[in-house]
Amino acid sequence: MDPFADRNAAAASASSPATPATPGTPLVGGGSEVRRTPSTSSSGGSSILAYATSTGSAIGAGRRPLTPLAHQDFGIAPHRDYFTAGAGAGDGDYFASTPGRQSSRPASSGAPSESGILSPGRSTNAMHTPRRFNLLQSYTSSSASFRFRSQQCFEPIVEKRRPAFRSRRLKPEEMDQTDDLWTKTPAGRRAKRNNYLVLLIGITLGVLAAAGVIVEGYLGVQKHNYCLVLEDNFDGPLDTSVWQYEQETGGFVAEEFQWTTTSANNSFTDDGKLYIVPTLTSDALGEGAIVDGYTLNLTSAGTCTARNRTDDYCAVASNSTTGVVLPPVQSARLTTQGTRSIKYGRVEVRARMPTGDWIWPSIWLGARDEVYGAWPKSGEIDIAESKGNAPRHRGDNVANALTSRLQWGPDKDHNGWWRSTGISKLWNYYYDTRYYTFGVEWDETSVWTWRGSRARKTFERRFDRDMWSSGRFPSWSNNGTAITNPWLGAAQPNIAPFDQDFYLGIKVAVGGTDGYFSDDDSATPNKPWSNSASNPRSDFWNNRNDWLPTWPKDVKQRGLAIDYVKMWQKC
């Protein structure tokens, strides 16, 4: 059944009668061209060309009239239409051609089709544009089939009315709406649900991970039975039956710049806190005494507490000719030496660090009996050390950093502290602005320090190999002196020198030449002295206008504040 029969009949009735065909140019396959007089449809269609079979028979009576479709059906301008018929193996062999060109490629094979399609046309004409669309309509008769072909590019046969354009641009009054319009759409609501789901999953995973870390840290902390040895909340005057003053002028092993005293200006209790405050020696003796003509001798005064009570530790005389100055700063150093000590146990101190350039607070454990010899042979456990300098960058290690370490070695020049050091940094606050709890736990298997809680370790050193091998100390010093193992023959070589009783010490030092304040530290570029200078104390004093303004006028803020101290012995 011809789907276009009704339309073809209407078009045929509207067109003028066809004129007789005239012979034309022979076609491929034996056909010949027959040209009709152009006929015009009722809609004003253009002329057409007709091609007959090789028998020369024209399209005539008894066959379905070949009539171009009414132009108004397409909604396009008038154009030329063509149809072709060819003789070959059978009536089903057809050849499509373009105006004025012969075709050599079959357009289809088999039984002719009665369906009409609109599809991208491909022609053998080299000038044919590949993207042009062809309207194909097949007609079938008893003796031949003809294919109607339109060379005009156009849209689908039946014109579809497009909806009027609607702007999606927001109106000024819509701009004031607080709700996100996109979130009201199905896609927006779906995305919102997905975002909530991702957030919920992330929070859940984060909480589980944090809980896992906390549980792991808690379970990793060794648990012992402890017996309380000392607890001091400093609610009254300093208990001198527990706390002993150390008085020296030589700056101890770090060659610090302070003179440690028993003065109430340098250590006192108030409001349930112990304060250790650095002050200027010139406040007590005058500036002239610092640089010339004053002799300070703690040995003759009977107040020096150094084990080696020589002038290097207990006496000094200022001399402007030699450049020797008195210690420019006074401070305090308190210990439980001879009163309270522990061998394996726990110490906890809650404190706030001091403020001011080159101030050096320290909370440490020292060997009570120095079984293996003088420092550092008998070891030292630094629980918490800091610096009063304000940080300039996040990478600085000054008031924002806390250092914990072990110190051990055959002599001062060969110290293994750098193999057992940990740093705990703060990012939002500094150690001189708030109180923090610092602690150490120590047994036969390891020693570790912590801040805030026992699970937050600053560093840990396990006693899994002997300390001499761990330190990798050389056999000879630079001056050719042999270096021997001070812990050789110890009952517990993996622990020695940390297998003896240690006391608690608290101090505030200023400056020093042992390298704690390094000459090339980028965090403190304006260091007023050199560690290798001939008289670094003098250089420090002469540059006091650079560092003294950083010391707070409030002595409590300038000093180290101790809230409480607790010591436990492993039972």
C-alpha positions as CSV (number, residue, x, y, z in Angstrom):
1,M,0.0,0.0,0.0
2,D,1.3,3.4,-1.0
3,P,1.5,5.6,2.1
4,F,1.5,8.7,0.0
5,A,-1.4,7.7,-2.4
6,D,-3.7,10.4,-1.1
7,R,-1.2,13.1,-1.2
8,N,0.0,12.1,-4.7
9,A,-3.6,12.1,-6.0
10,A,-4.1,15.6,-4.7
11,A,-0.9,16.8,-6.2
12,A,-1.7,15.2,-9.6
13,S,-5.1,16.8,-9.7
14,A,-3.6,20.2,-9.0
15,S,-0.9,20.0,-11.6
16,S,-1.3,20.7,-15.4
17,P,-1.4,17.8,-17.9
18,A,1.9,16.4,-18.9
19,T,3.2,17.0,-22.3
20,P,4.6,14.3,-24.5
21,A,8.1,13.2,-23.7
22,T,11.0,13.8,-26.1
23,P,14.0,11.5,-26.5
24,G,17.0,12.5,-24.6
25,T,20.5,11.4,-23.7
26,P,21.0,7.6,-23.3
27,L,21.4,6.5,-19.7
28,V,23.6,3.9,-18.0
29,G,22.0,0.4,-18.4
30,G,20.4,1.2,-21.7
31,G,17.9,3.8,-20.6
32,S,17.3,7.1,-22.3
33,E,16.4,10.5,-21.0
34,V,12.9,11.7,-21.7
35,R,12.3,15.3,-20.9
36,R,8.8,16.6,-20.1
37,T,7.5,20.0,-20.5
38,P,7.8,21.5,-17.0
39,S,4.7,21.2,-15.0
40,T,3.9,23.4,-12.1
41,S,2.0,22.3,-9.0
42,S,-0.8,24.3,-7.5
43,S,1.6,25.5,-5.0
44,G,4.0,26.9,-7.6
45,G,6.4,24.1,-7.7
46,S,9.4,24.1,-10.1
47,S,10.0,22.0,-13.2
48,I,10.9,18.3,-13.1
49,L,12.8,15.9,-15.3
50,A,11.6,12.4,-16.1
51,Y,13.7,9.4,-17.2
52,A,12.2,6.4,-19.0
53,T,13.3,2.9,-19.4
54,S,15.4,1.5,-22.2
55,T,12.3,0.5,-24.1
56,G,11.5,4.2,-24.5
57,S,8.1,3.9,-23.0
58,A,7.1,7.0,-21.3
59,I,5.4,7.2,-18.0
60,G,1.8,6.9,-19.1
61,A,-1.5,5.3,-18.8
62,G,-2.2,2.6,-16.3
63,R,0.6,3.6,-14.0
64,R,0.7,5.7,-10.9
65,P,1.3,9.3,-11.9
66,L,4.6,10.7,-10.9
67,T,3.8,14.0,-9.4
68,P,6.0,16.1,-7.2
69,L,4.8,16.6,-3.7
70,A,3.0,19.8,-3.0
71,H,5.5,22.3,-1.9
72,Q,3.2,23.5,0.8
73,D,3.6,20.1,2.4
74,F,7.3,20.8,3.1
75,G,7.0,24.4,4.0
76,I,9.9,25.3,1.8
77,A,10.6,27.5,-1.2
78,P,10.1,26.0,-4.8
79,H,12.9,23.8,-6.0
80,R,13.7,21.3,-8.7
81,D,12.8,17.7,-8.2
82,Y,14.2,14.7,-10.0
83,F,13.4,11.0,-10.2
84,T,15.2,8.2,-12.1
85,A,14.5,4.7,-13.3
86,G,17.0,2.3,-14.7
87,A,17.0,-1.0,-16.5
88,G,19.3,-3.7,-15.1
89,A,19.0,-7.2,-13.7
90,G,15.4,-6.5,-12.7
91,D,12.9,-3.8,-11.8
92,G,14.5,-3.6,-8.4
93,D,17.8,-2.2,-9.7
94,Y,17.8,1.5,-9.4
95,F,20.4,4.2,-9.8
96,A,20.3,7.5,-8.1
97,S,21.8,10.5,-9.9
98,T,22.2,14.2,-9.4
99,P,21.2,16.8,-12.0
100,G,23.3,16.6,-15.1
101,R,25.4,13.6,-13.7
102,Q,25.2,9.9,-14.4
103,S,25.3,7.5,-11.5
104,S,27.2,4.2,-11.4
105,R,26.4,3.1,-7.9
106,P,23.2,1.3,-7.0
107,A,21.0,3.1,-4.5
108,S,19.3,0.0,-3.3
109,S,18.6,-3.6,-4.2
110,G,15.8,-6.1,-3.9
111,A,12.2,-5.3,-3.9
112,P,11.3,-1.7,-4.2
113,S,10.2,0.1,-1.1
114,E,7.1,2.1,-0.7
115,S,8.2,4.0,2.3
116,G,9.5,7.5,2.3
117,I,12.4,8.5,4.6
118,L,14.4,11.6,5.4
119,S,18.1,10.9,5.8
120,P,21.5,12.4,5.2
121,G,22.2,11.8,1.5
122,R,25.4,10.6,0.0
123,S,25.8,11.2,-3.7
124,T,28.5,10.2,-6.3
125,N,28.6,13.8,-7.3
126,A,31.9,15.1,-6.1
127,M,30.3,18.5,-5.7
128,H,27.5,17.2,-3.5
129,T,27.7,18.4,0.1
130,P,27.9,15.3,2.4
131,R,25.8,16.9,5.1
132,R,22.9,17.7,2.7
133,F,19.6,15.9,3.5
134,N,17.6,14.0,0.8
135,L,14.0,13.2,0.8
136,L,13.5,9.8,-0.8
137,Q,10.0,8.6,-1.8
138,S,9.7,5.3,-3.7
139,Y,7.0,4.6,-6.2
140,T,6.2,1.1,-7.5
141,S,4.4,0.1,-10.7
142,S,3.9,-3.2,-12.5
143,S,6.9,-2.7,-14.8
144,A,9.3,-0.2,-13.2
145,S,9.9,1.6,-10.0
146,F,10.8,5.2,-9.6
147,R,12.5,7.0,-6.8
148,F,11.6,10.5,-6.1
149,R,14.6,12.5,-4.9
150,S,14.8,16.0,-3.5
151,Q,18.1,17.7,-3.6
152,Q,16.9,20.5,-1.3
153,C,18.2,20.7,2.3
154,F,15.4,21.2,4.7
155,E,14.0,20.2,8.1
156,P,11.5,17.3,8.6
157,I,8.5,17.1,6.2
158,V,6.0,18.2,8.8
159,E,7.1,21.5,10.3
160,K,7.0,21.6,14.0
161,R,6.2,24.8,15.8
162,R,9.0,25.6,18.3
163,P,8.0,26.9,21.7
164,A,8.5,30.6,22.3
165,F,11.9,31.4,23.8
166,R,11.8,31.9,27.6
167,S,14.7,33.7,29.3
168,R,16.2,32.0,32.3
169,R,17.8,35.2,33.5
170,L,16.8,36.2,37.0
171,K,14.8,39.3,37.4
172,P,16.0,42.0,39.8
173,E,13.3,41.1,42.4
174,E,14.4,37.4,42.2
175,M,18.0,38.4,43.1
176,D,17.0,39.2,46.6
177,Q,15.8,35.7,47.4
178,T,18.0,34.0,50.0
179,D,17.2,30.5,48.9
180,D,19.3,28.9,46.3
181,L,17.0,28.3,43.4
182,W,19.0,25.4,42.0
183,T,18.6,23.5,45.2
184,K,14.9,23.5,44.6
185,T,15.2,21.4,41.5
186,P,15.3,17.6,41.5
187,A,19.0,17.6,40.6
188,G,19.7,20.1,43.4
189,R,17.9,18.1,46.0
190,R,19.6,15.0,44.9
191,A,23.0,16.7,45.0
192,K,22.1,18.0,48.5
193,R,21.3,14.6,49.8
194,N,24.6,13.2,48.3
195,N,26.6,16.0,49.9
196,Y,25.0,15.3,53.3
197,L,25.7,11.6,52.8
198,V,29.4,12.3,52.0
199,L,29.7,14.7,55.0
200,L,28.1,12.1,57.3
201,I,30.4,9.4,56.1
202,G,33.5,11.7,56.4
203,I,32.6,12.7,60.0
204,T,31.9,9.1,60.9
205,L,35.3,7.9,59.5
206,G,37.0,10.8,61.2
207,V,35.5,10.1,64.6
208,L,36.3,6.4,64.3
209,A,39.9,7.2,63.3
210,A,40.3,9.6,66.2
211,A,38.9,7.1,68.5
212,G,41.3,4.4,67.2
213,V,44.2,6.7,67.7
214,I,43.1,7.5,71.3
215,V,42.5,3.9,72.1
216,E,45.8,2.8,70.6
217,G,47.7,5.5,72.5
218,Y,45.9,4.6,75.8
219,L,46.6,0.9,75.4
220,G,50.2,1.6,74.4
221,V,50.9,3.4,77.7
222,Q,52.5,1.0,80.2
223,K,50.7,0.8,83.5
224,H,52.5,0.5,86.8
225,N,51.8,0.8,90.4
226,Y,53.2,4.1,91.7
227,C,53.8,5.3,95.2
228,L,53.6,9.1,95.7
229,V,56.9,10.7,96.7
230,L,56.2,14.4,96.4
231,E,53.2,16.6,95.8
232,D,53.6,20.4,96.2
233,N,50.9,22.8,95.2
234,F,52.8,25.9,96.5
235,D,49.9,27.1,98.6
236,G,52.2,28.7,101.2
237,P,55.9,29.7,101.5
238,L,58.4,27.6,99.7
239,D,59.2,24.4,101.6
240,T,62.9,24.5,101.9
241,S,63.0,21.0,103.4
242,V,62.1,19.8,99.9
243,W,63.5,22.5,97.6
244,Q,67.2,23.3,97.7
245,Y,68.8,26.4,96.2
246,E,71.8,26.0,93.9
247,Q,74.1,29.0,93.9
248,E,76.8,29.5,91.4
249,T,78.3,32.3,89.3
250,G,79.8,30.2,86.5
251,G,76.6,29.4,84.6
252,F,76.9,25.6,85.2
253,V,77.8,23.3,82.3
254,A,76.1,25.4,79.7
255,E,78.0,28.5,80.7
256,E,74.9,30.5,81.1
257,F,74.9,34.3,81.9
258,Q,73.0,34.3,85.2
259,W,74.0,34.2,88.8
260,T,71.7,31.9,90.8
261,T,70.6,33.3,94.1
262,T,68.3,32.7,97.0
263,S,66.8,36.2,96.7
264,A,63.0,36.6,96.9
265,N,63.3,38.8,93.8
266,N,64.2,35.6,91.9
267,S,62.0,33.0,93.5
268,F,58.8,33.3,95.5
269,T,55.3,31.8,95.9
270,D,52.1,33.7,95.4
271,D,48.5,32.7,94.7
272,G,49.3,29.0,94.8
273,K,52.1,29.3,92.3
274,L,55.9,29.2,92.4
275,Y,57.6,31.9,90.4
276,I,61.2,31.9,89.2
277,V,62.1,35.3,87.7
278,P,65.2,36.6,86.0
279,T,66.3,40.1,87.0
280,L,69.2,42.4,86.2
281,T,72.2,42.2,88.4
282,S,72.6,46.0,88.0
283,D,69.3,46.4,89.9
284,A,71.0,45.1,93.0
285,L,74.7,46.2,92.5
286,G,74.5,49.1,89.9
287,E,75.7,49.1,86.3
288,G,79.2,50.2,87.2
289,A,79.8,47.0,89.3
290,I,78.9,44.9,86.3
291,V,81.8,46.0,84.1
292,D,84.6,47.0,86.6
293,G,85.8,46.9,90.1
294,Y,83.5,44.4,91.8
295,T,84.4,41.0,93.1
296,L,81.7,38.3,93.6
297,N,83.0,35.4,95.7
298,L,80.4,32.8,96.8
299,T,83.1,30.5,98.1
300,S,84.3,32.9,100.7
301,A,80.7,33.8,101.5
302,G,80.0,30.1,102.1
303,T,77.0,30.0,99.8
304,C,78.4,28.2,96.7
305,T,76.7,24.9,96.2
306,A,78.9,23.7,93.2
307,R,80.6,20.4,93.7
308,N,83.7,22.0,92.2
309,R,84.0,25.1,94.3
310,T,86.6,26.9,92.2
311,D,86.5,30.5,91.0
312,D,85.2,29.3,87.6
313,Y,82.0,28.3,89.3
314,C,81.8,30.4,92.5
315,A,83.7,33.6,92.0
316,V,84.2,36.4,89.5
317,A,85.7,39.9,89.4
318,S,84.6,42.5,86.9
319,N,87.5,44.2,85.0
320,S,87.1,46.7,82.2
321,T,90.6,46.1,81.0
322,T,90.2,42.4,80.4
323,G,86.5,42.7,79.5
324,V,85.4,40.4,82.2
325,V,81.9,41.3,83.6
326,L,79.8,40.0,86.4
327,P,76.9,37.8,85.5
328,P,74.5,40.4,84.1
329,V,71.4,38.5,85.2
330,Q,70.2,37.0,88.5
331,S,67.8,34.1,88.7
332,A,67.1,30.9,90.7
333,R,67.7,27.2,90.4
334,L,65.7,24.9,92.7
335,T,66.2,21.1,93.1
336,T,65.1,18.2,95.3
337,Q,68.8,17.0,95.4
338,G,69.2,15.2,98.7
339,T,65.5,15.4,99.6
340,R,63.4,13.6,97.0
341,S,64.5,11.3,94.2
342,I,63.1,8.3,92.3
343,K,64.5,5.4,90.3
344,Y,61.9,4.4,87.7
345,G,58.7,6.3,88.2
346,R,56.7,9.2,87.0
347,V,56.9,13.0,87.3
348,E,54.2,15.5,86.5
349,V,54.5,19.4,86.5
350,R,52.0,21.9,85.5
351,A,53.6,25.2,84.4
352,R,53.5,28.3,82.2
353,M,56.8,29.2,80.5
354,P,58.4,32.7,80.9
355,T,58.4,35.5,78.3
356,G,61.5,37.5,77.1
357,D,64.4,37.1,74.6
358,W,67.1,34.6,75.6
359,I,65.3,33.3,78.7
360,W,65.7,29.6,79.0
361,P,63.3,27.7,81.4
362,S,64.0,24.0,82.1
363,I,62.4,21.2,84.1
364,W,64.7,18.2,84.3
365,L,65.8,15.1,86.2
366,G,69.5,14.9,87.3
367,A,71.5,12.0,88.7
368,R,71.6,12.2,92.4
369,D,74.8,10.3,93.1
370,E,76.5,10.6,89.7
371,V,77.3,6.9,89.7
372,Y,79.1,7.0,86.3
373,G,80.8,10.3,86.8
374,A,80.1,14.0,86.2
375,W,77.7,15.3,83.6
376,P,76.9,14.0,81.1
377,K,78.3,10.6,82.0
378,S,75.6,10.0,84.6
379,G,72.9,11.3,82.3
380,E,70.1,13.8,82.4
381,I,66.4,13.7,81.5
382,D,65.0,17.0,80.2
383,I,61.3,16.9,80.7
384,A,60.5,20.3,79.3
385,E,62.7,23.1,77.9
386,S,61.7,26.2,76.0
387,K,62.8,29.7,74.9
388,G,61.3,33.0,75.8
389,N,61.8,34.5,72.3
390,A,58.6,35.1,70.4
391,P,58.3,33.1,67.1
392,R,58.3,35.0,63.8
393,H,57.3,32.0,61.6
394,R,55.5,28.8,62.0
395,G,58.8,26.8,61.6
396,D,60.5,28.5,64.5
397,N,61.3,26.6,67.6
398,V,61.1,29.2,70.4
399,A,58.2,30.1,72.7
400,N,55.9,27.9,70.5
401,A,58.0,24.8,70.9
402,L,58.8,22.4,73.8
403,T,61.9,20.3,73.8
404,S,62.4,17.0,75.6
405,R,65.6,14.9,75.5
406,L,68.0,12.6,77.1
407,Q,71.6,13.7,77.7
408,W,74.3,11.1,78.0
409,G,77.9,10.7,76.8
410,P,81.5,10.2,77.8
411,D,82.2,14.0,78.0
412,K,80.8,17.4,77.3
413,D,82.0,17.4,73.7
414,H,80.5,14.0,73.0
415,N,76.8,14.1,74.1
416,G,74.2,11.8,72.5
417,W,71.3,14.1,73.2
418,W,70.6,14.6,69.5
419,R,69.8,10.9,69.2
420,S,67.1,11.2,71.9
421,T,65.2,14.4,71.3
422,G,61.6,15.3,70.7
423,I,59.8,18.6,70.0
424,S,56.1,19.4,70.7
425,K,54.9,22.5,69.0
426,L,51.8,24.7,69.4
427,W,50.1,26.5,66.5
428,N,47.5,28.7,68.1
429,Y,49.0,29.5,71.5
430,Y,52.5,29.6,73.0
431,Y,53.9,27.9,76.1
432,D,54.3,31.3,77.7
433,T,50.6,32.2,77.4
434,R,48.9,29.2,79.1
435,Y,49.5,26.5,81.6
436,Y,50.4,23.1,80.3
437,T,51.1,19.8,82.0
438,F,54.4,18.2,81.3
439,G,55.4,14.7,82.4
440,V,57.9,11.8,82.2
441,E,57.5,8.1,82.7
442,W,60.5,5.9,83.1
443,D,61.0,2.2,83.7
444,E,63.4,-0.6,82.8
445,T,62.2,-0.8,79.2
446,S,62.0,2.8,78.1
447,V,61.7,6.5,79.1
448,W,59.2,8.9,77.5
449,T,58.0,12.4,78.0
450,W,54.5,13.8,77.3
451,R,52.5,17.0,77.2
452,G,48.8,17.3,78.3
453,S,48.2,13.6,78.7
454,R,50.2,10.4,79.0
455,A,49.1,9.3,75.6
456,R,50.5,12.4,73.9
457,K,54.2,11.6,73.8
458,T,56.8,14.2,73.0
459,F,59.5,11.6,72.6
460,E,60.3,8.0,73.7
461,R,63.6,6.2,74.0
462,R,63.4,2.4,74.3
463,F,66.2,0.6,76.1
464,D,66.6,-2.1,73.5
465,R,70.4,-1.8,73.0
466,D,73.3,-0.5,75.1
467,M,73.7,3.2,75.3
468,W,77.3,3.2,74.2
469,S,76.5,1.6,70.9
470,S,73.4,3.8,70.5
471,G,75.5,6.9,70.8
472,R,78.0,5.8,68.2
473,F,80.7,7.7,70.0
474,P,84.2,7.9,68.5
475,S,87.2,6.1,70.1
476,W,89.4,9.3,70.0
477,S,88.7,13.0,70.6
478,N,90.1,15.8,68.4
479,N,93.0,16.4,70.6
480,G,94.1,12.7,70.5
481,T,92.6,11.7,73.9
482,A,91.1,8.2,74.0
483,I,87.4,8.1,74.7
484,T,86.3,5.2,76.9
485,N,82.9,3.8,77.7
486,P,81.8,5.1,81.1
487,W,79.1,2.5,81.4
488,L,81.3,-0.5,80.7
489,G,80.6,-3.2,83.3
490,A,77.2,-1.7,84.3
491,A,74.7,-4.3,85.5
492,Q,72.2,-3.1,83.0
493,P,74.2,-1.7,80.0
494,N,71.0,-1.2,78.0
495,I,69.7,1.2,80.6
496,A,72.9,2.8,82.1
497,P,73.3,5.6,83.0
498,F,69.5,5.8,83.5
499,D,69.5,3.0,86.1
500,Q,70.1,5.1,89.2
501,D,68.2,7.6,91.3
502,F,67.3,11.0,89.8
503,Y,66.2,14.2,91.5
504,L,63.9,16.9,90.1
505,G,65.2,20.3,89.1
506,I,63.6,23.6,88.0
507,K,65.4,26.6,86.7
508,V,65.3,29.8,84.6
509,A,68.6,30.5,82.8
510,V,69.6,33.3,80.5
511,G,71.8,32.8,77.4
512,G,74.6,30.3,77.3
513,T,77.3,29.1,75.0
514,D,76.6,25.3,74.7
515,G,74.6,25.7,71.5
516,Y,71.1,25.7,72.9
517,F,70.9,29.2,71.4
518,S,72.6,28.5,68.1
519,D,74.6,31.1,66.2
520,D,72.9,30.2,62.9
521,D,69.3,29.7,64.1
522,S,67.0,31.5,61.6
523,A,64.4,31.9,64.4
524,T,66.8,34.1,66.3
525,P,68.8,36.0,63.7
526,N,69.7,39.0,66.0
527,K,71.6,37.0,68.6
528,P,73.7,39.5,70.5
529,W,76.6,37.2,71.2
530,S,78.6,34.5,69.6
531,N,79.1,31.1,71.3
532,S,82.7,31.2,70.3
533,A,83.5,34.7,71.4
534,S,86.2,35.4,74.0
535,N,83.7,37.1,76.4
536,P,80.1,36.4,75.4
537,R,78.7,37.6,78.7
538,S,80.1,41.0,78.0
539,D,78.7,41.1,74.5
540,F,75.3,40.1,75.8
541,W,75.4,42.9,78.4
542,N,76.6,45.5,76.0
543,N,73.6,44.7,73.7
544,R,71.0,44.9,76.5
545,N,69.0,47.6,74.7
546,D,68.1,45.0,72.1
547,W,66.8,42.3,74.3
548,L,65.7,44.0,77.5
549,P,62.6,45.7,76.0
550,T,61.2,42.2,75.3
551,W,61.2,41.4,79.0
552,P,57.7,42.1,80.5
553,K,57.6,44.6,83.3
554,D,55.2,42.2,85.1
555,V,57.7,39.9,86.9
556,K,55.1,37.1,87.0
557,Q,54.8,37.1,83.2
558,R,58.5,37.3,82.8
559,G,59.1,34.4,85.1
560,L,58.4,30.6,85.0
561,A,55.2,29.9,86.9
562,I,54.7,26.4,88.5
563,D,51.2,25.4,89.5
564,Y,52.1,22.0,91.1
565,V,54.7,19.3,91.1
566,K,54.1,15.5,91.6
567,M,56.6,12.7,91.8
568,W,55.9,8.9,92.0
569,Q,58.2,6.0,92.6
570,K,57.5,2.7,90.9
571,C,56.4,0.4,93.7
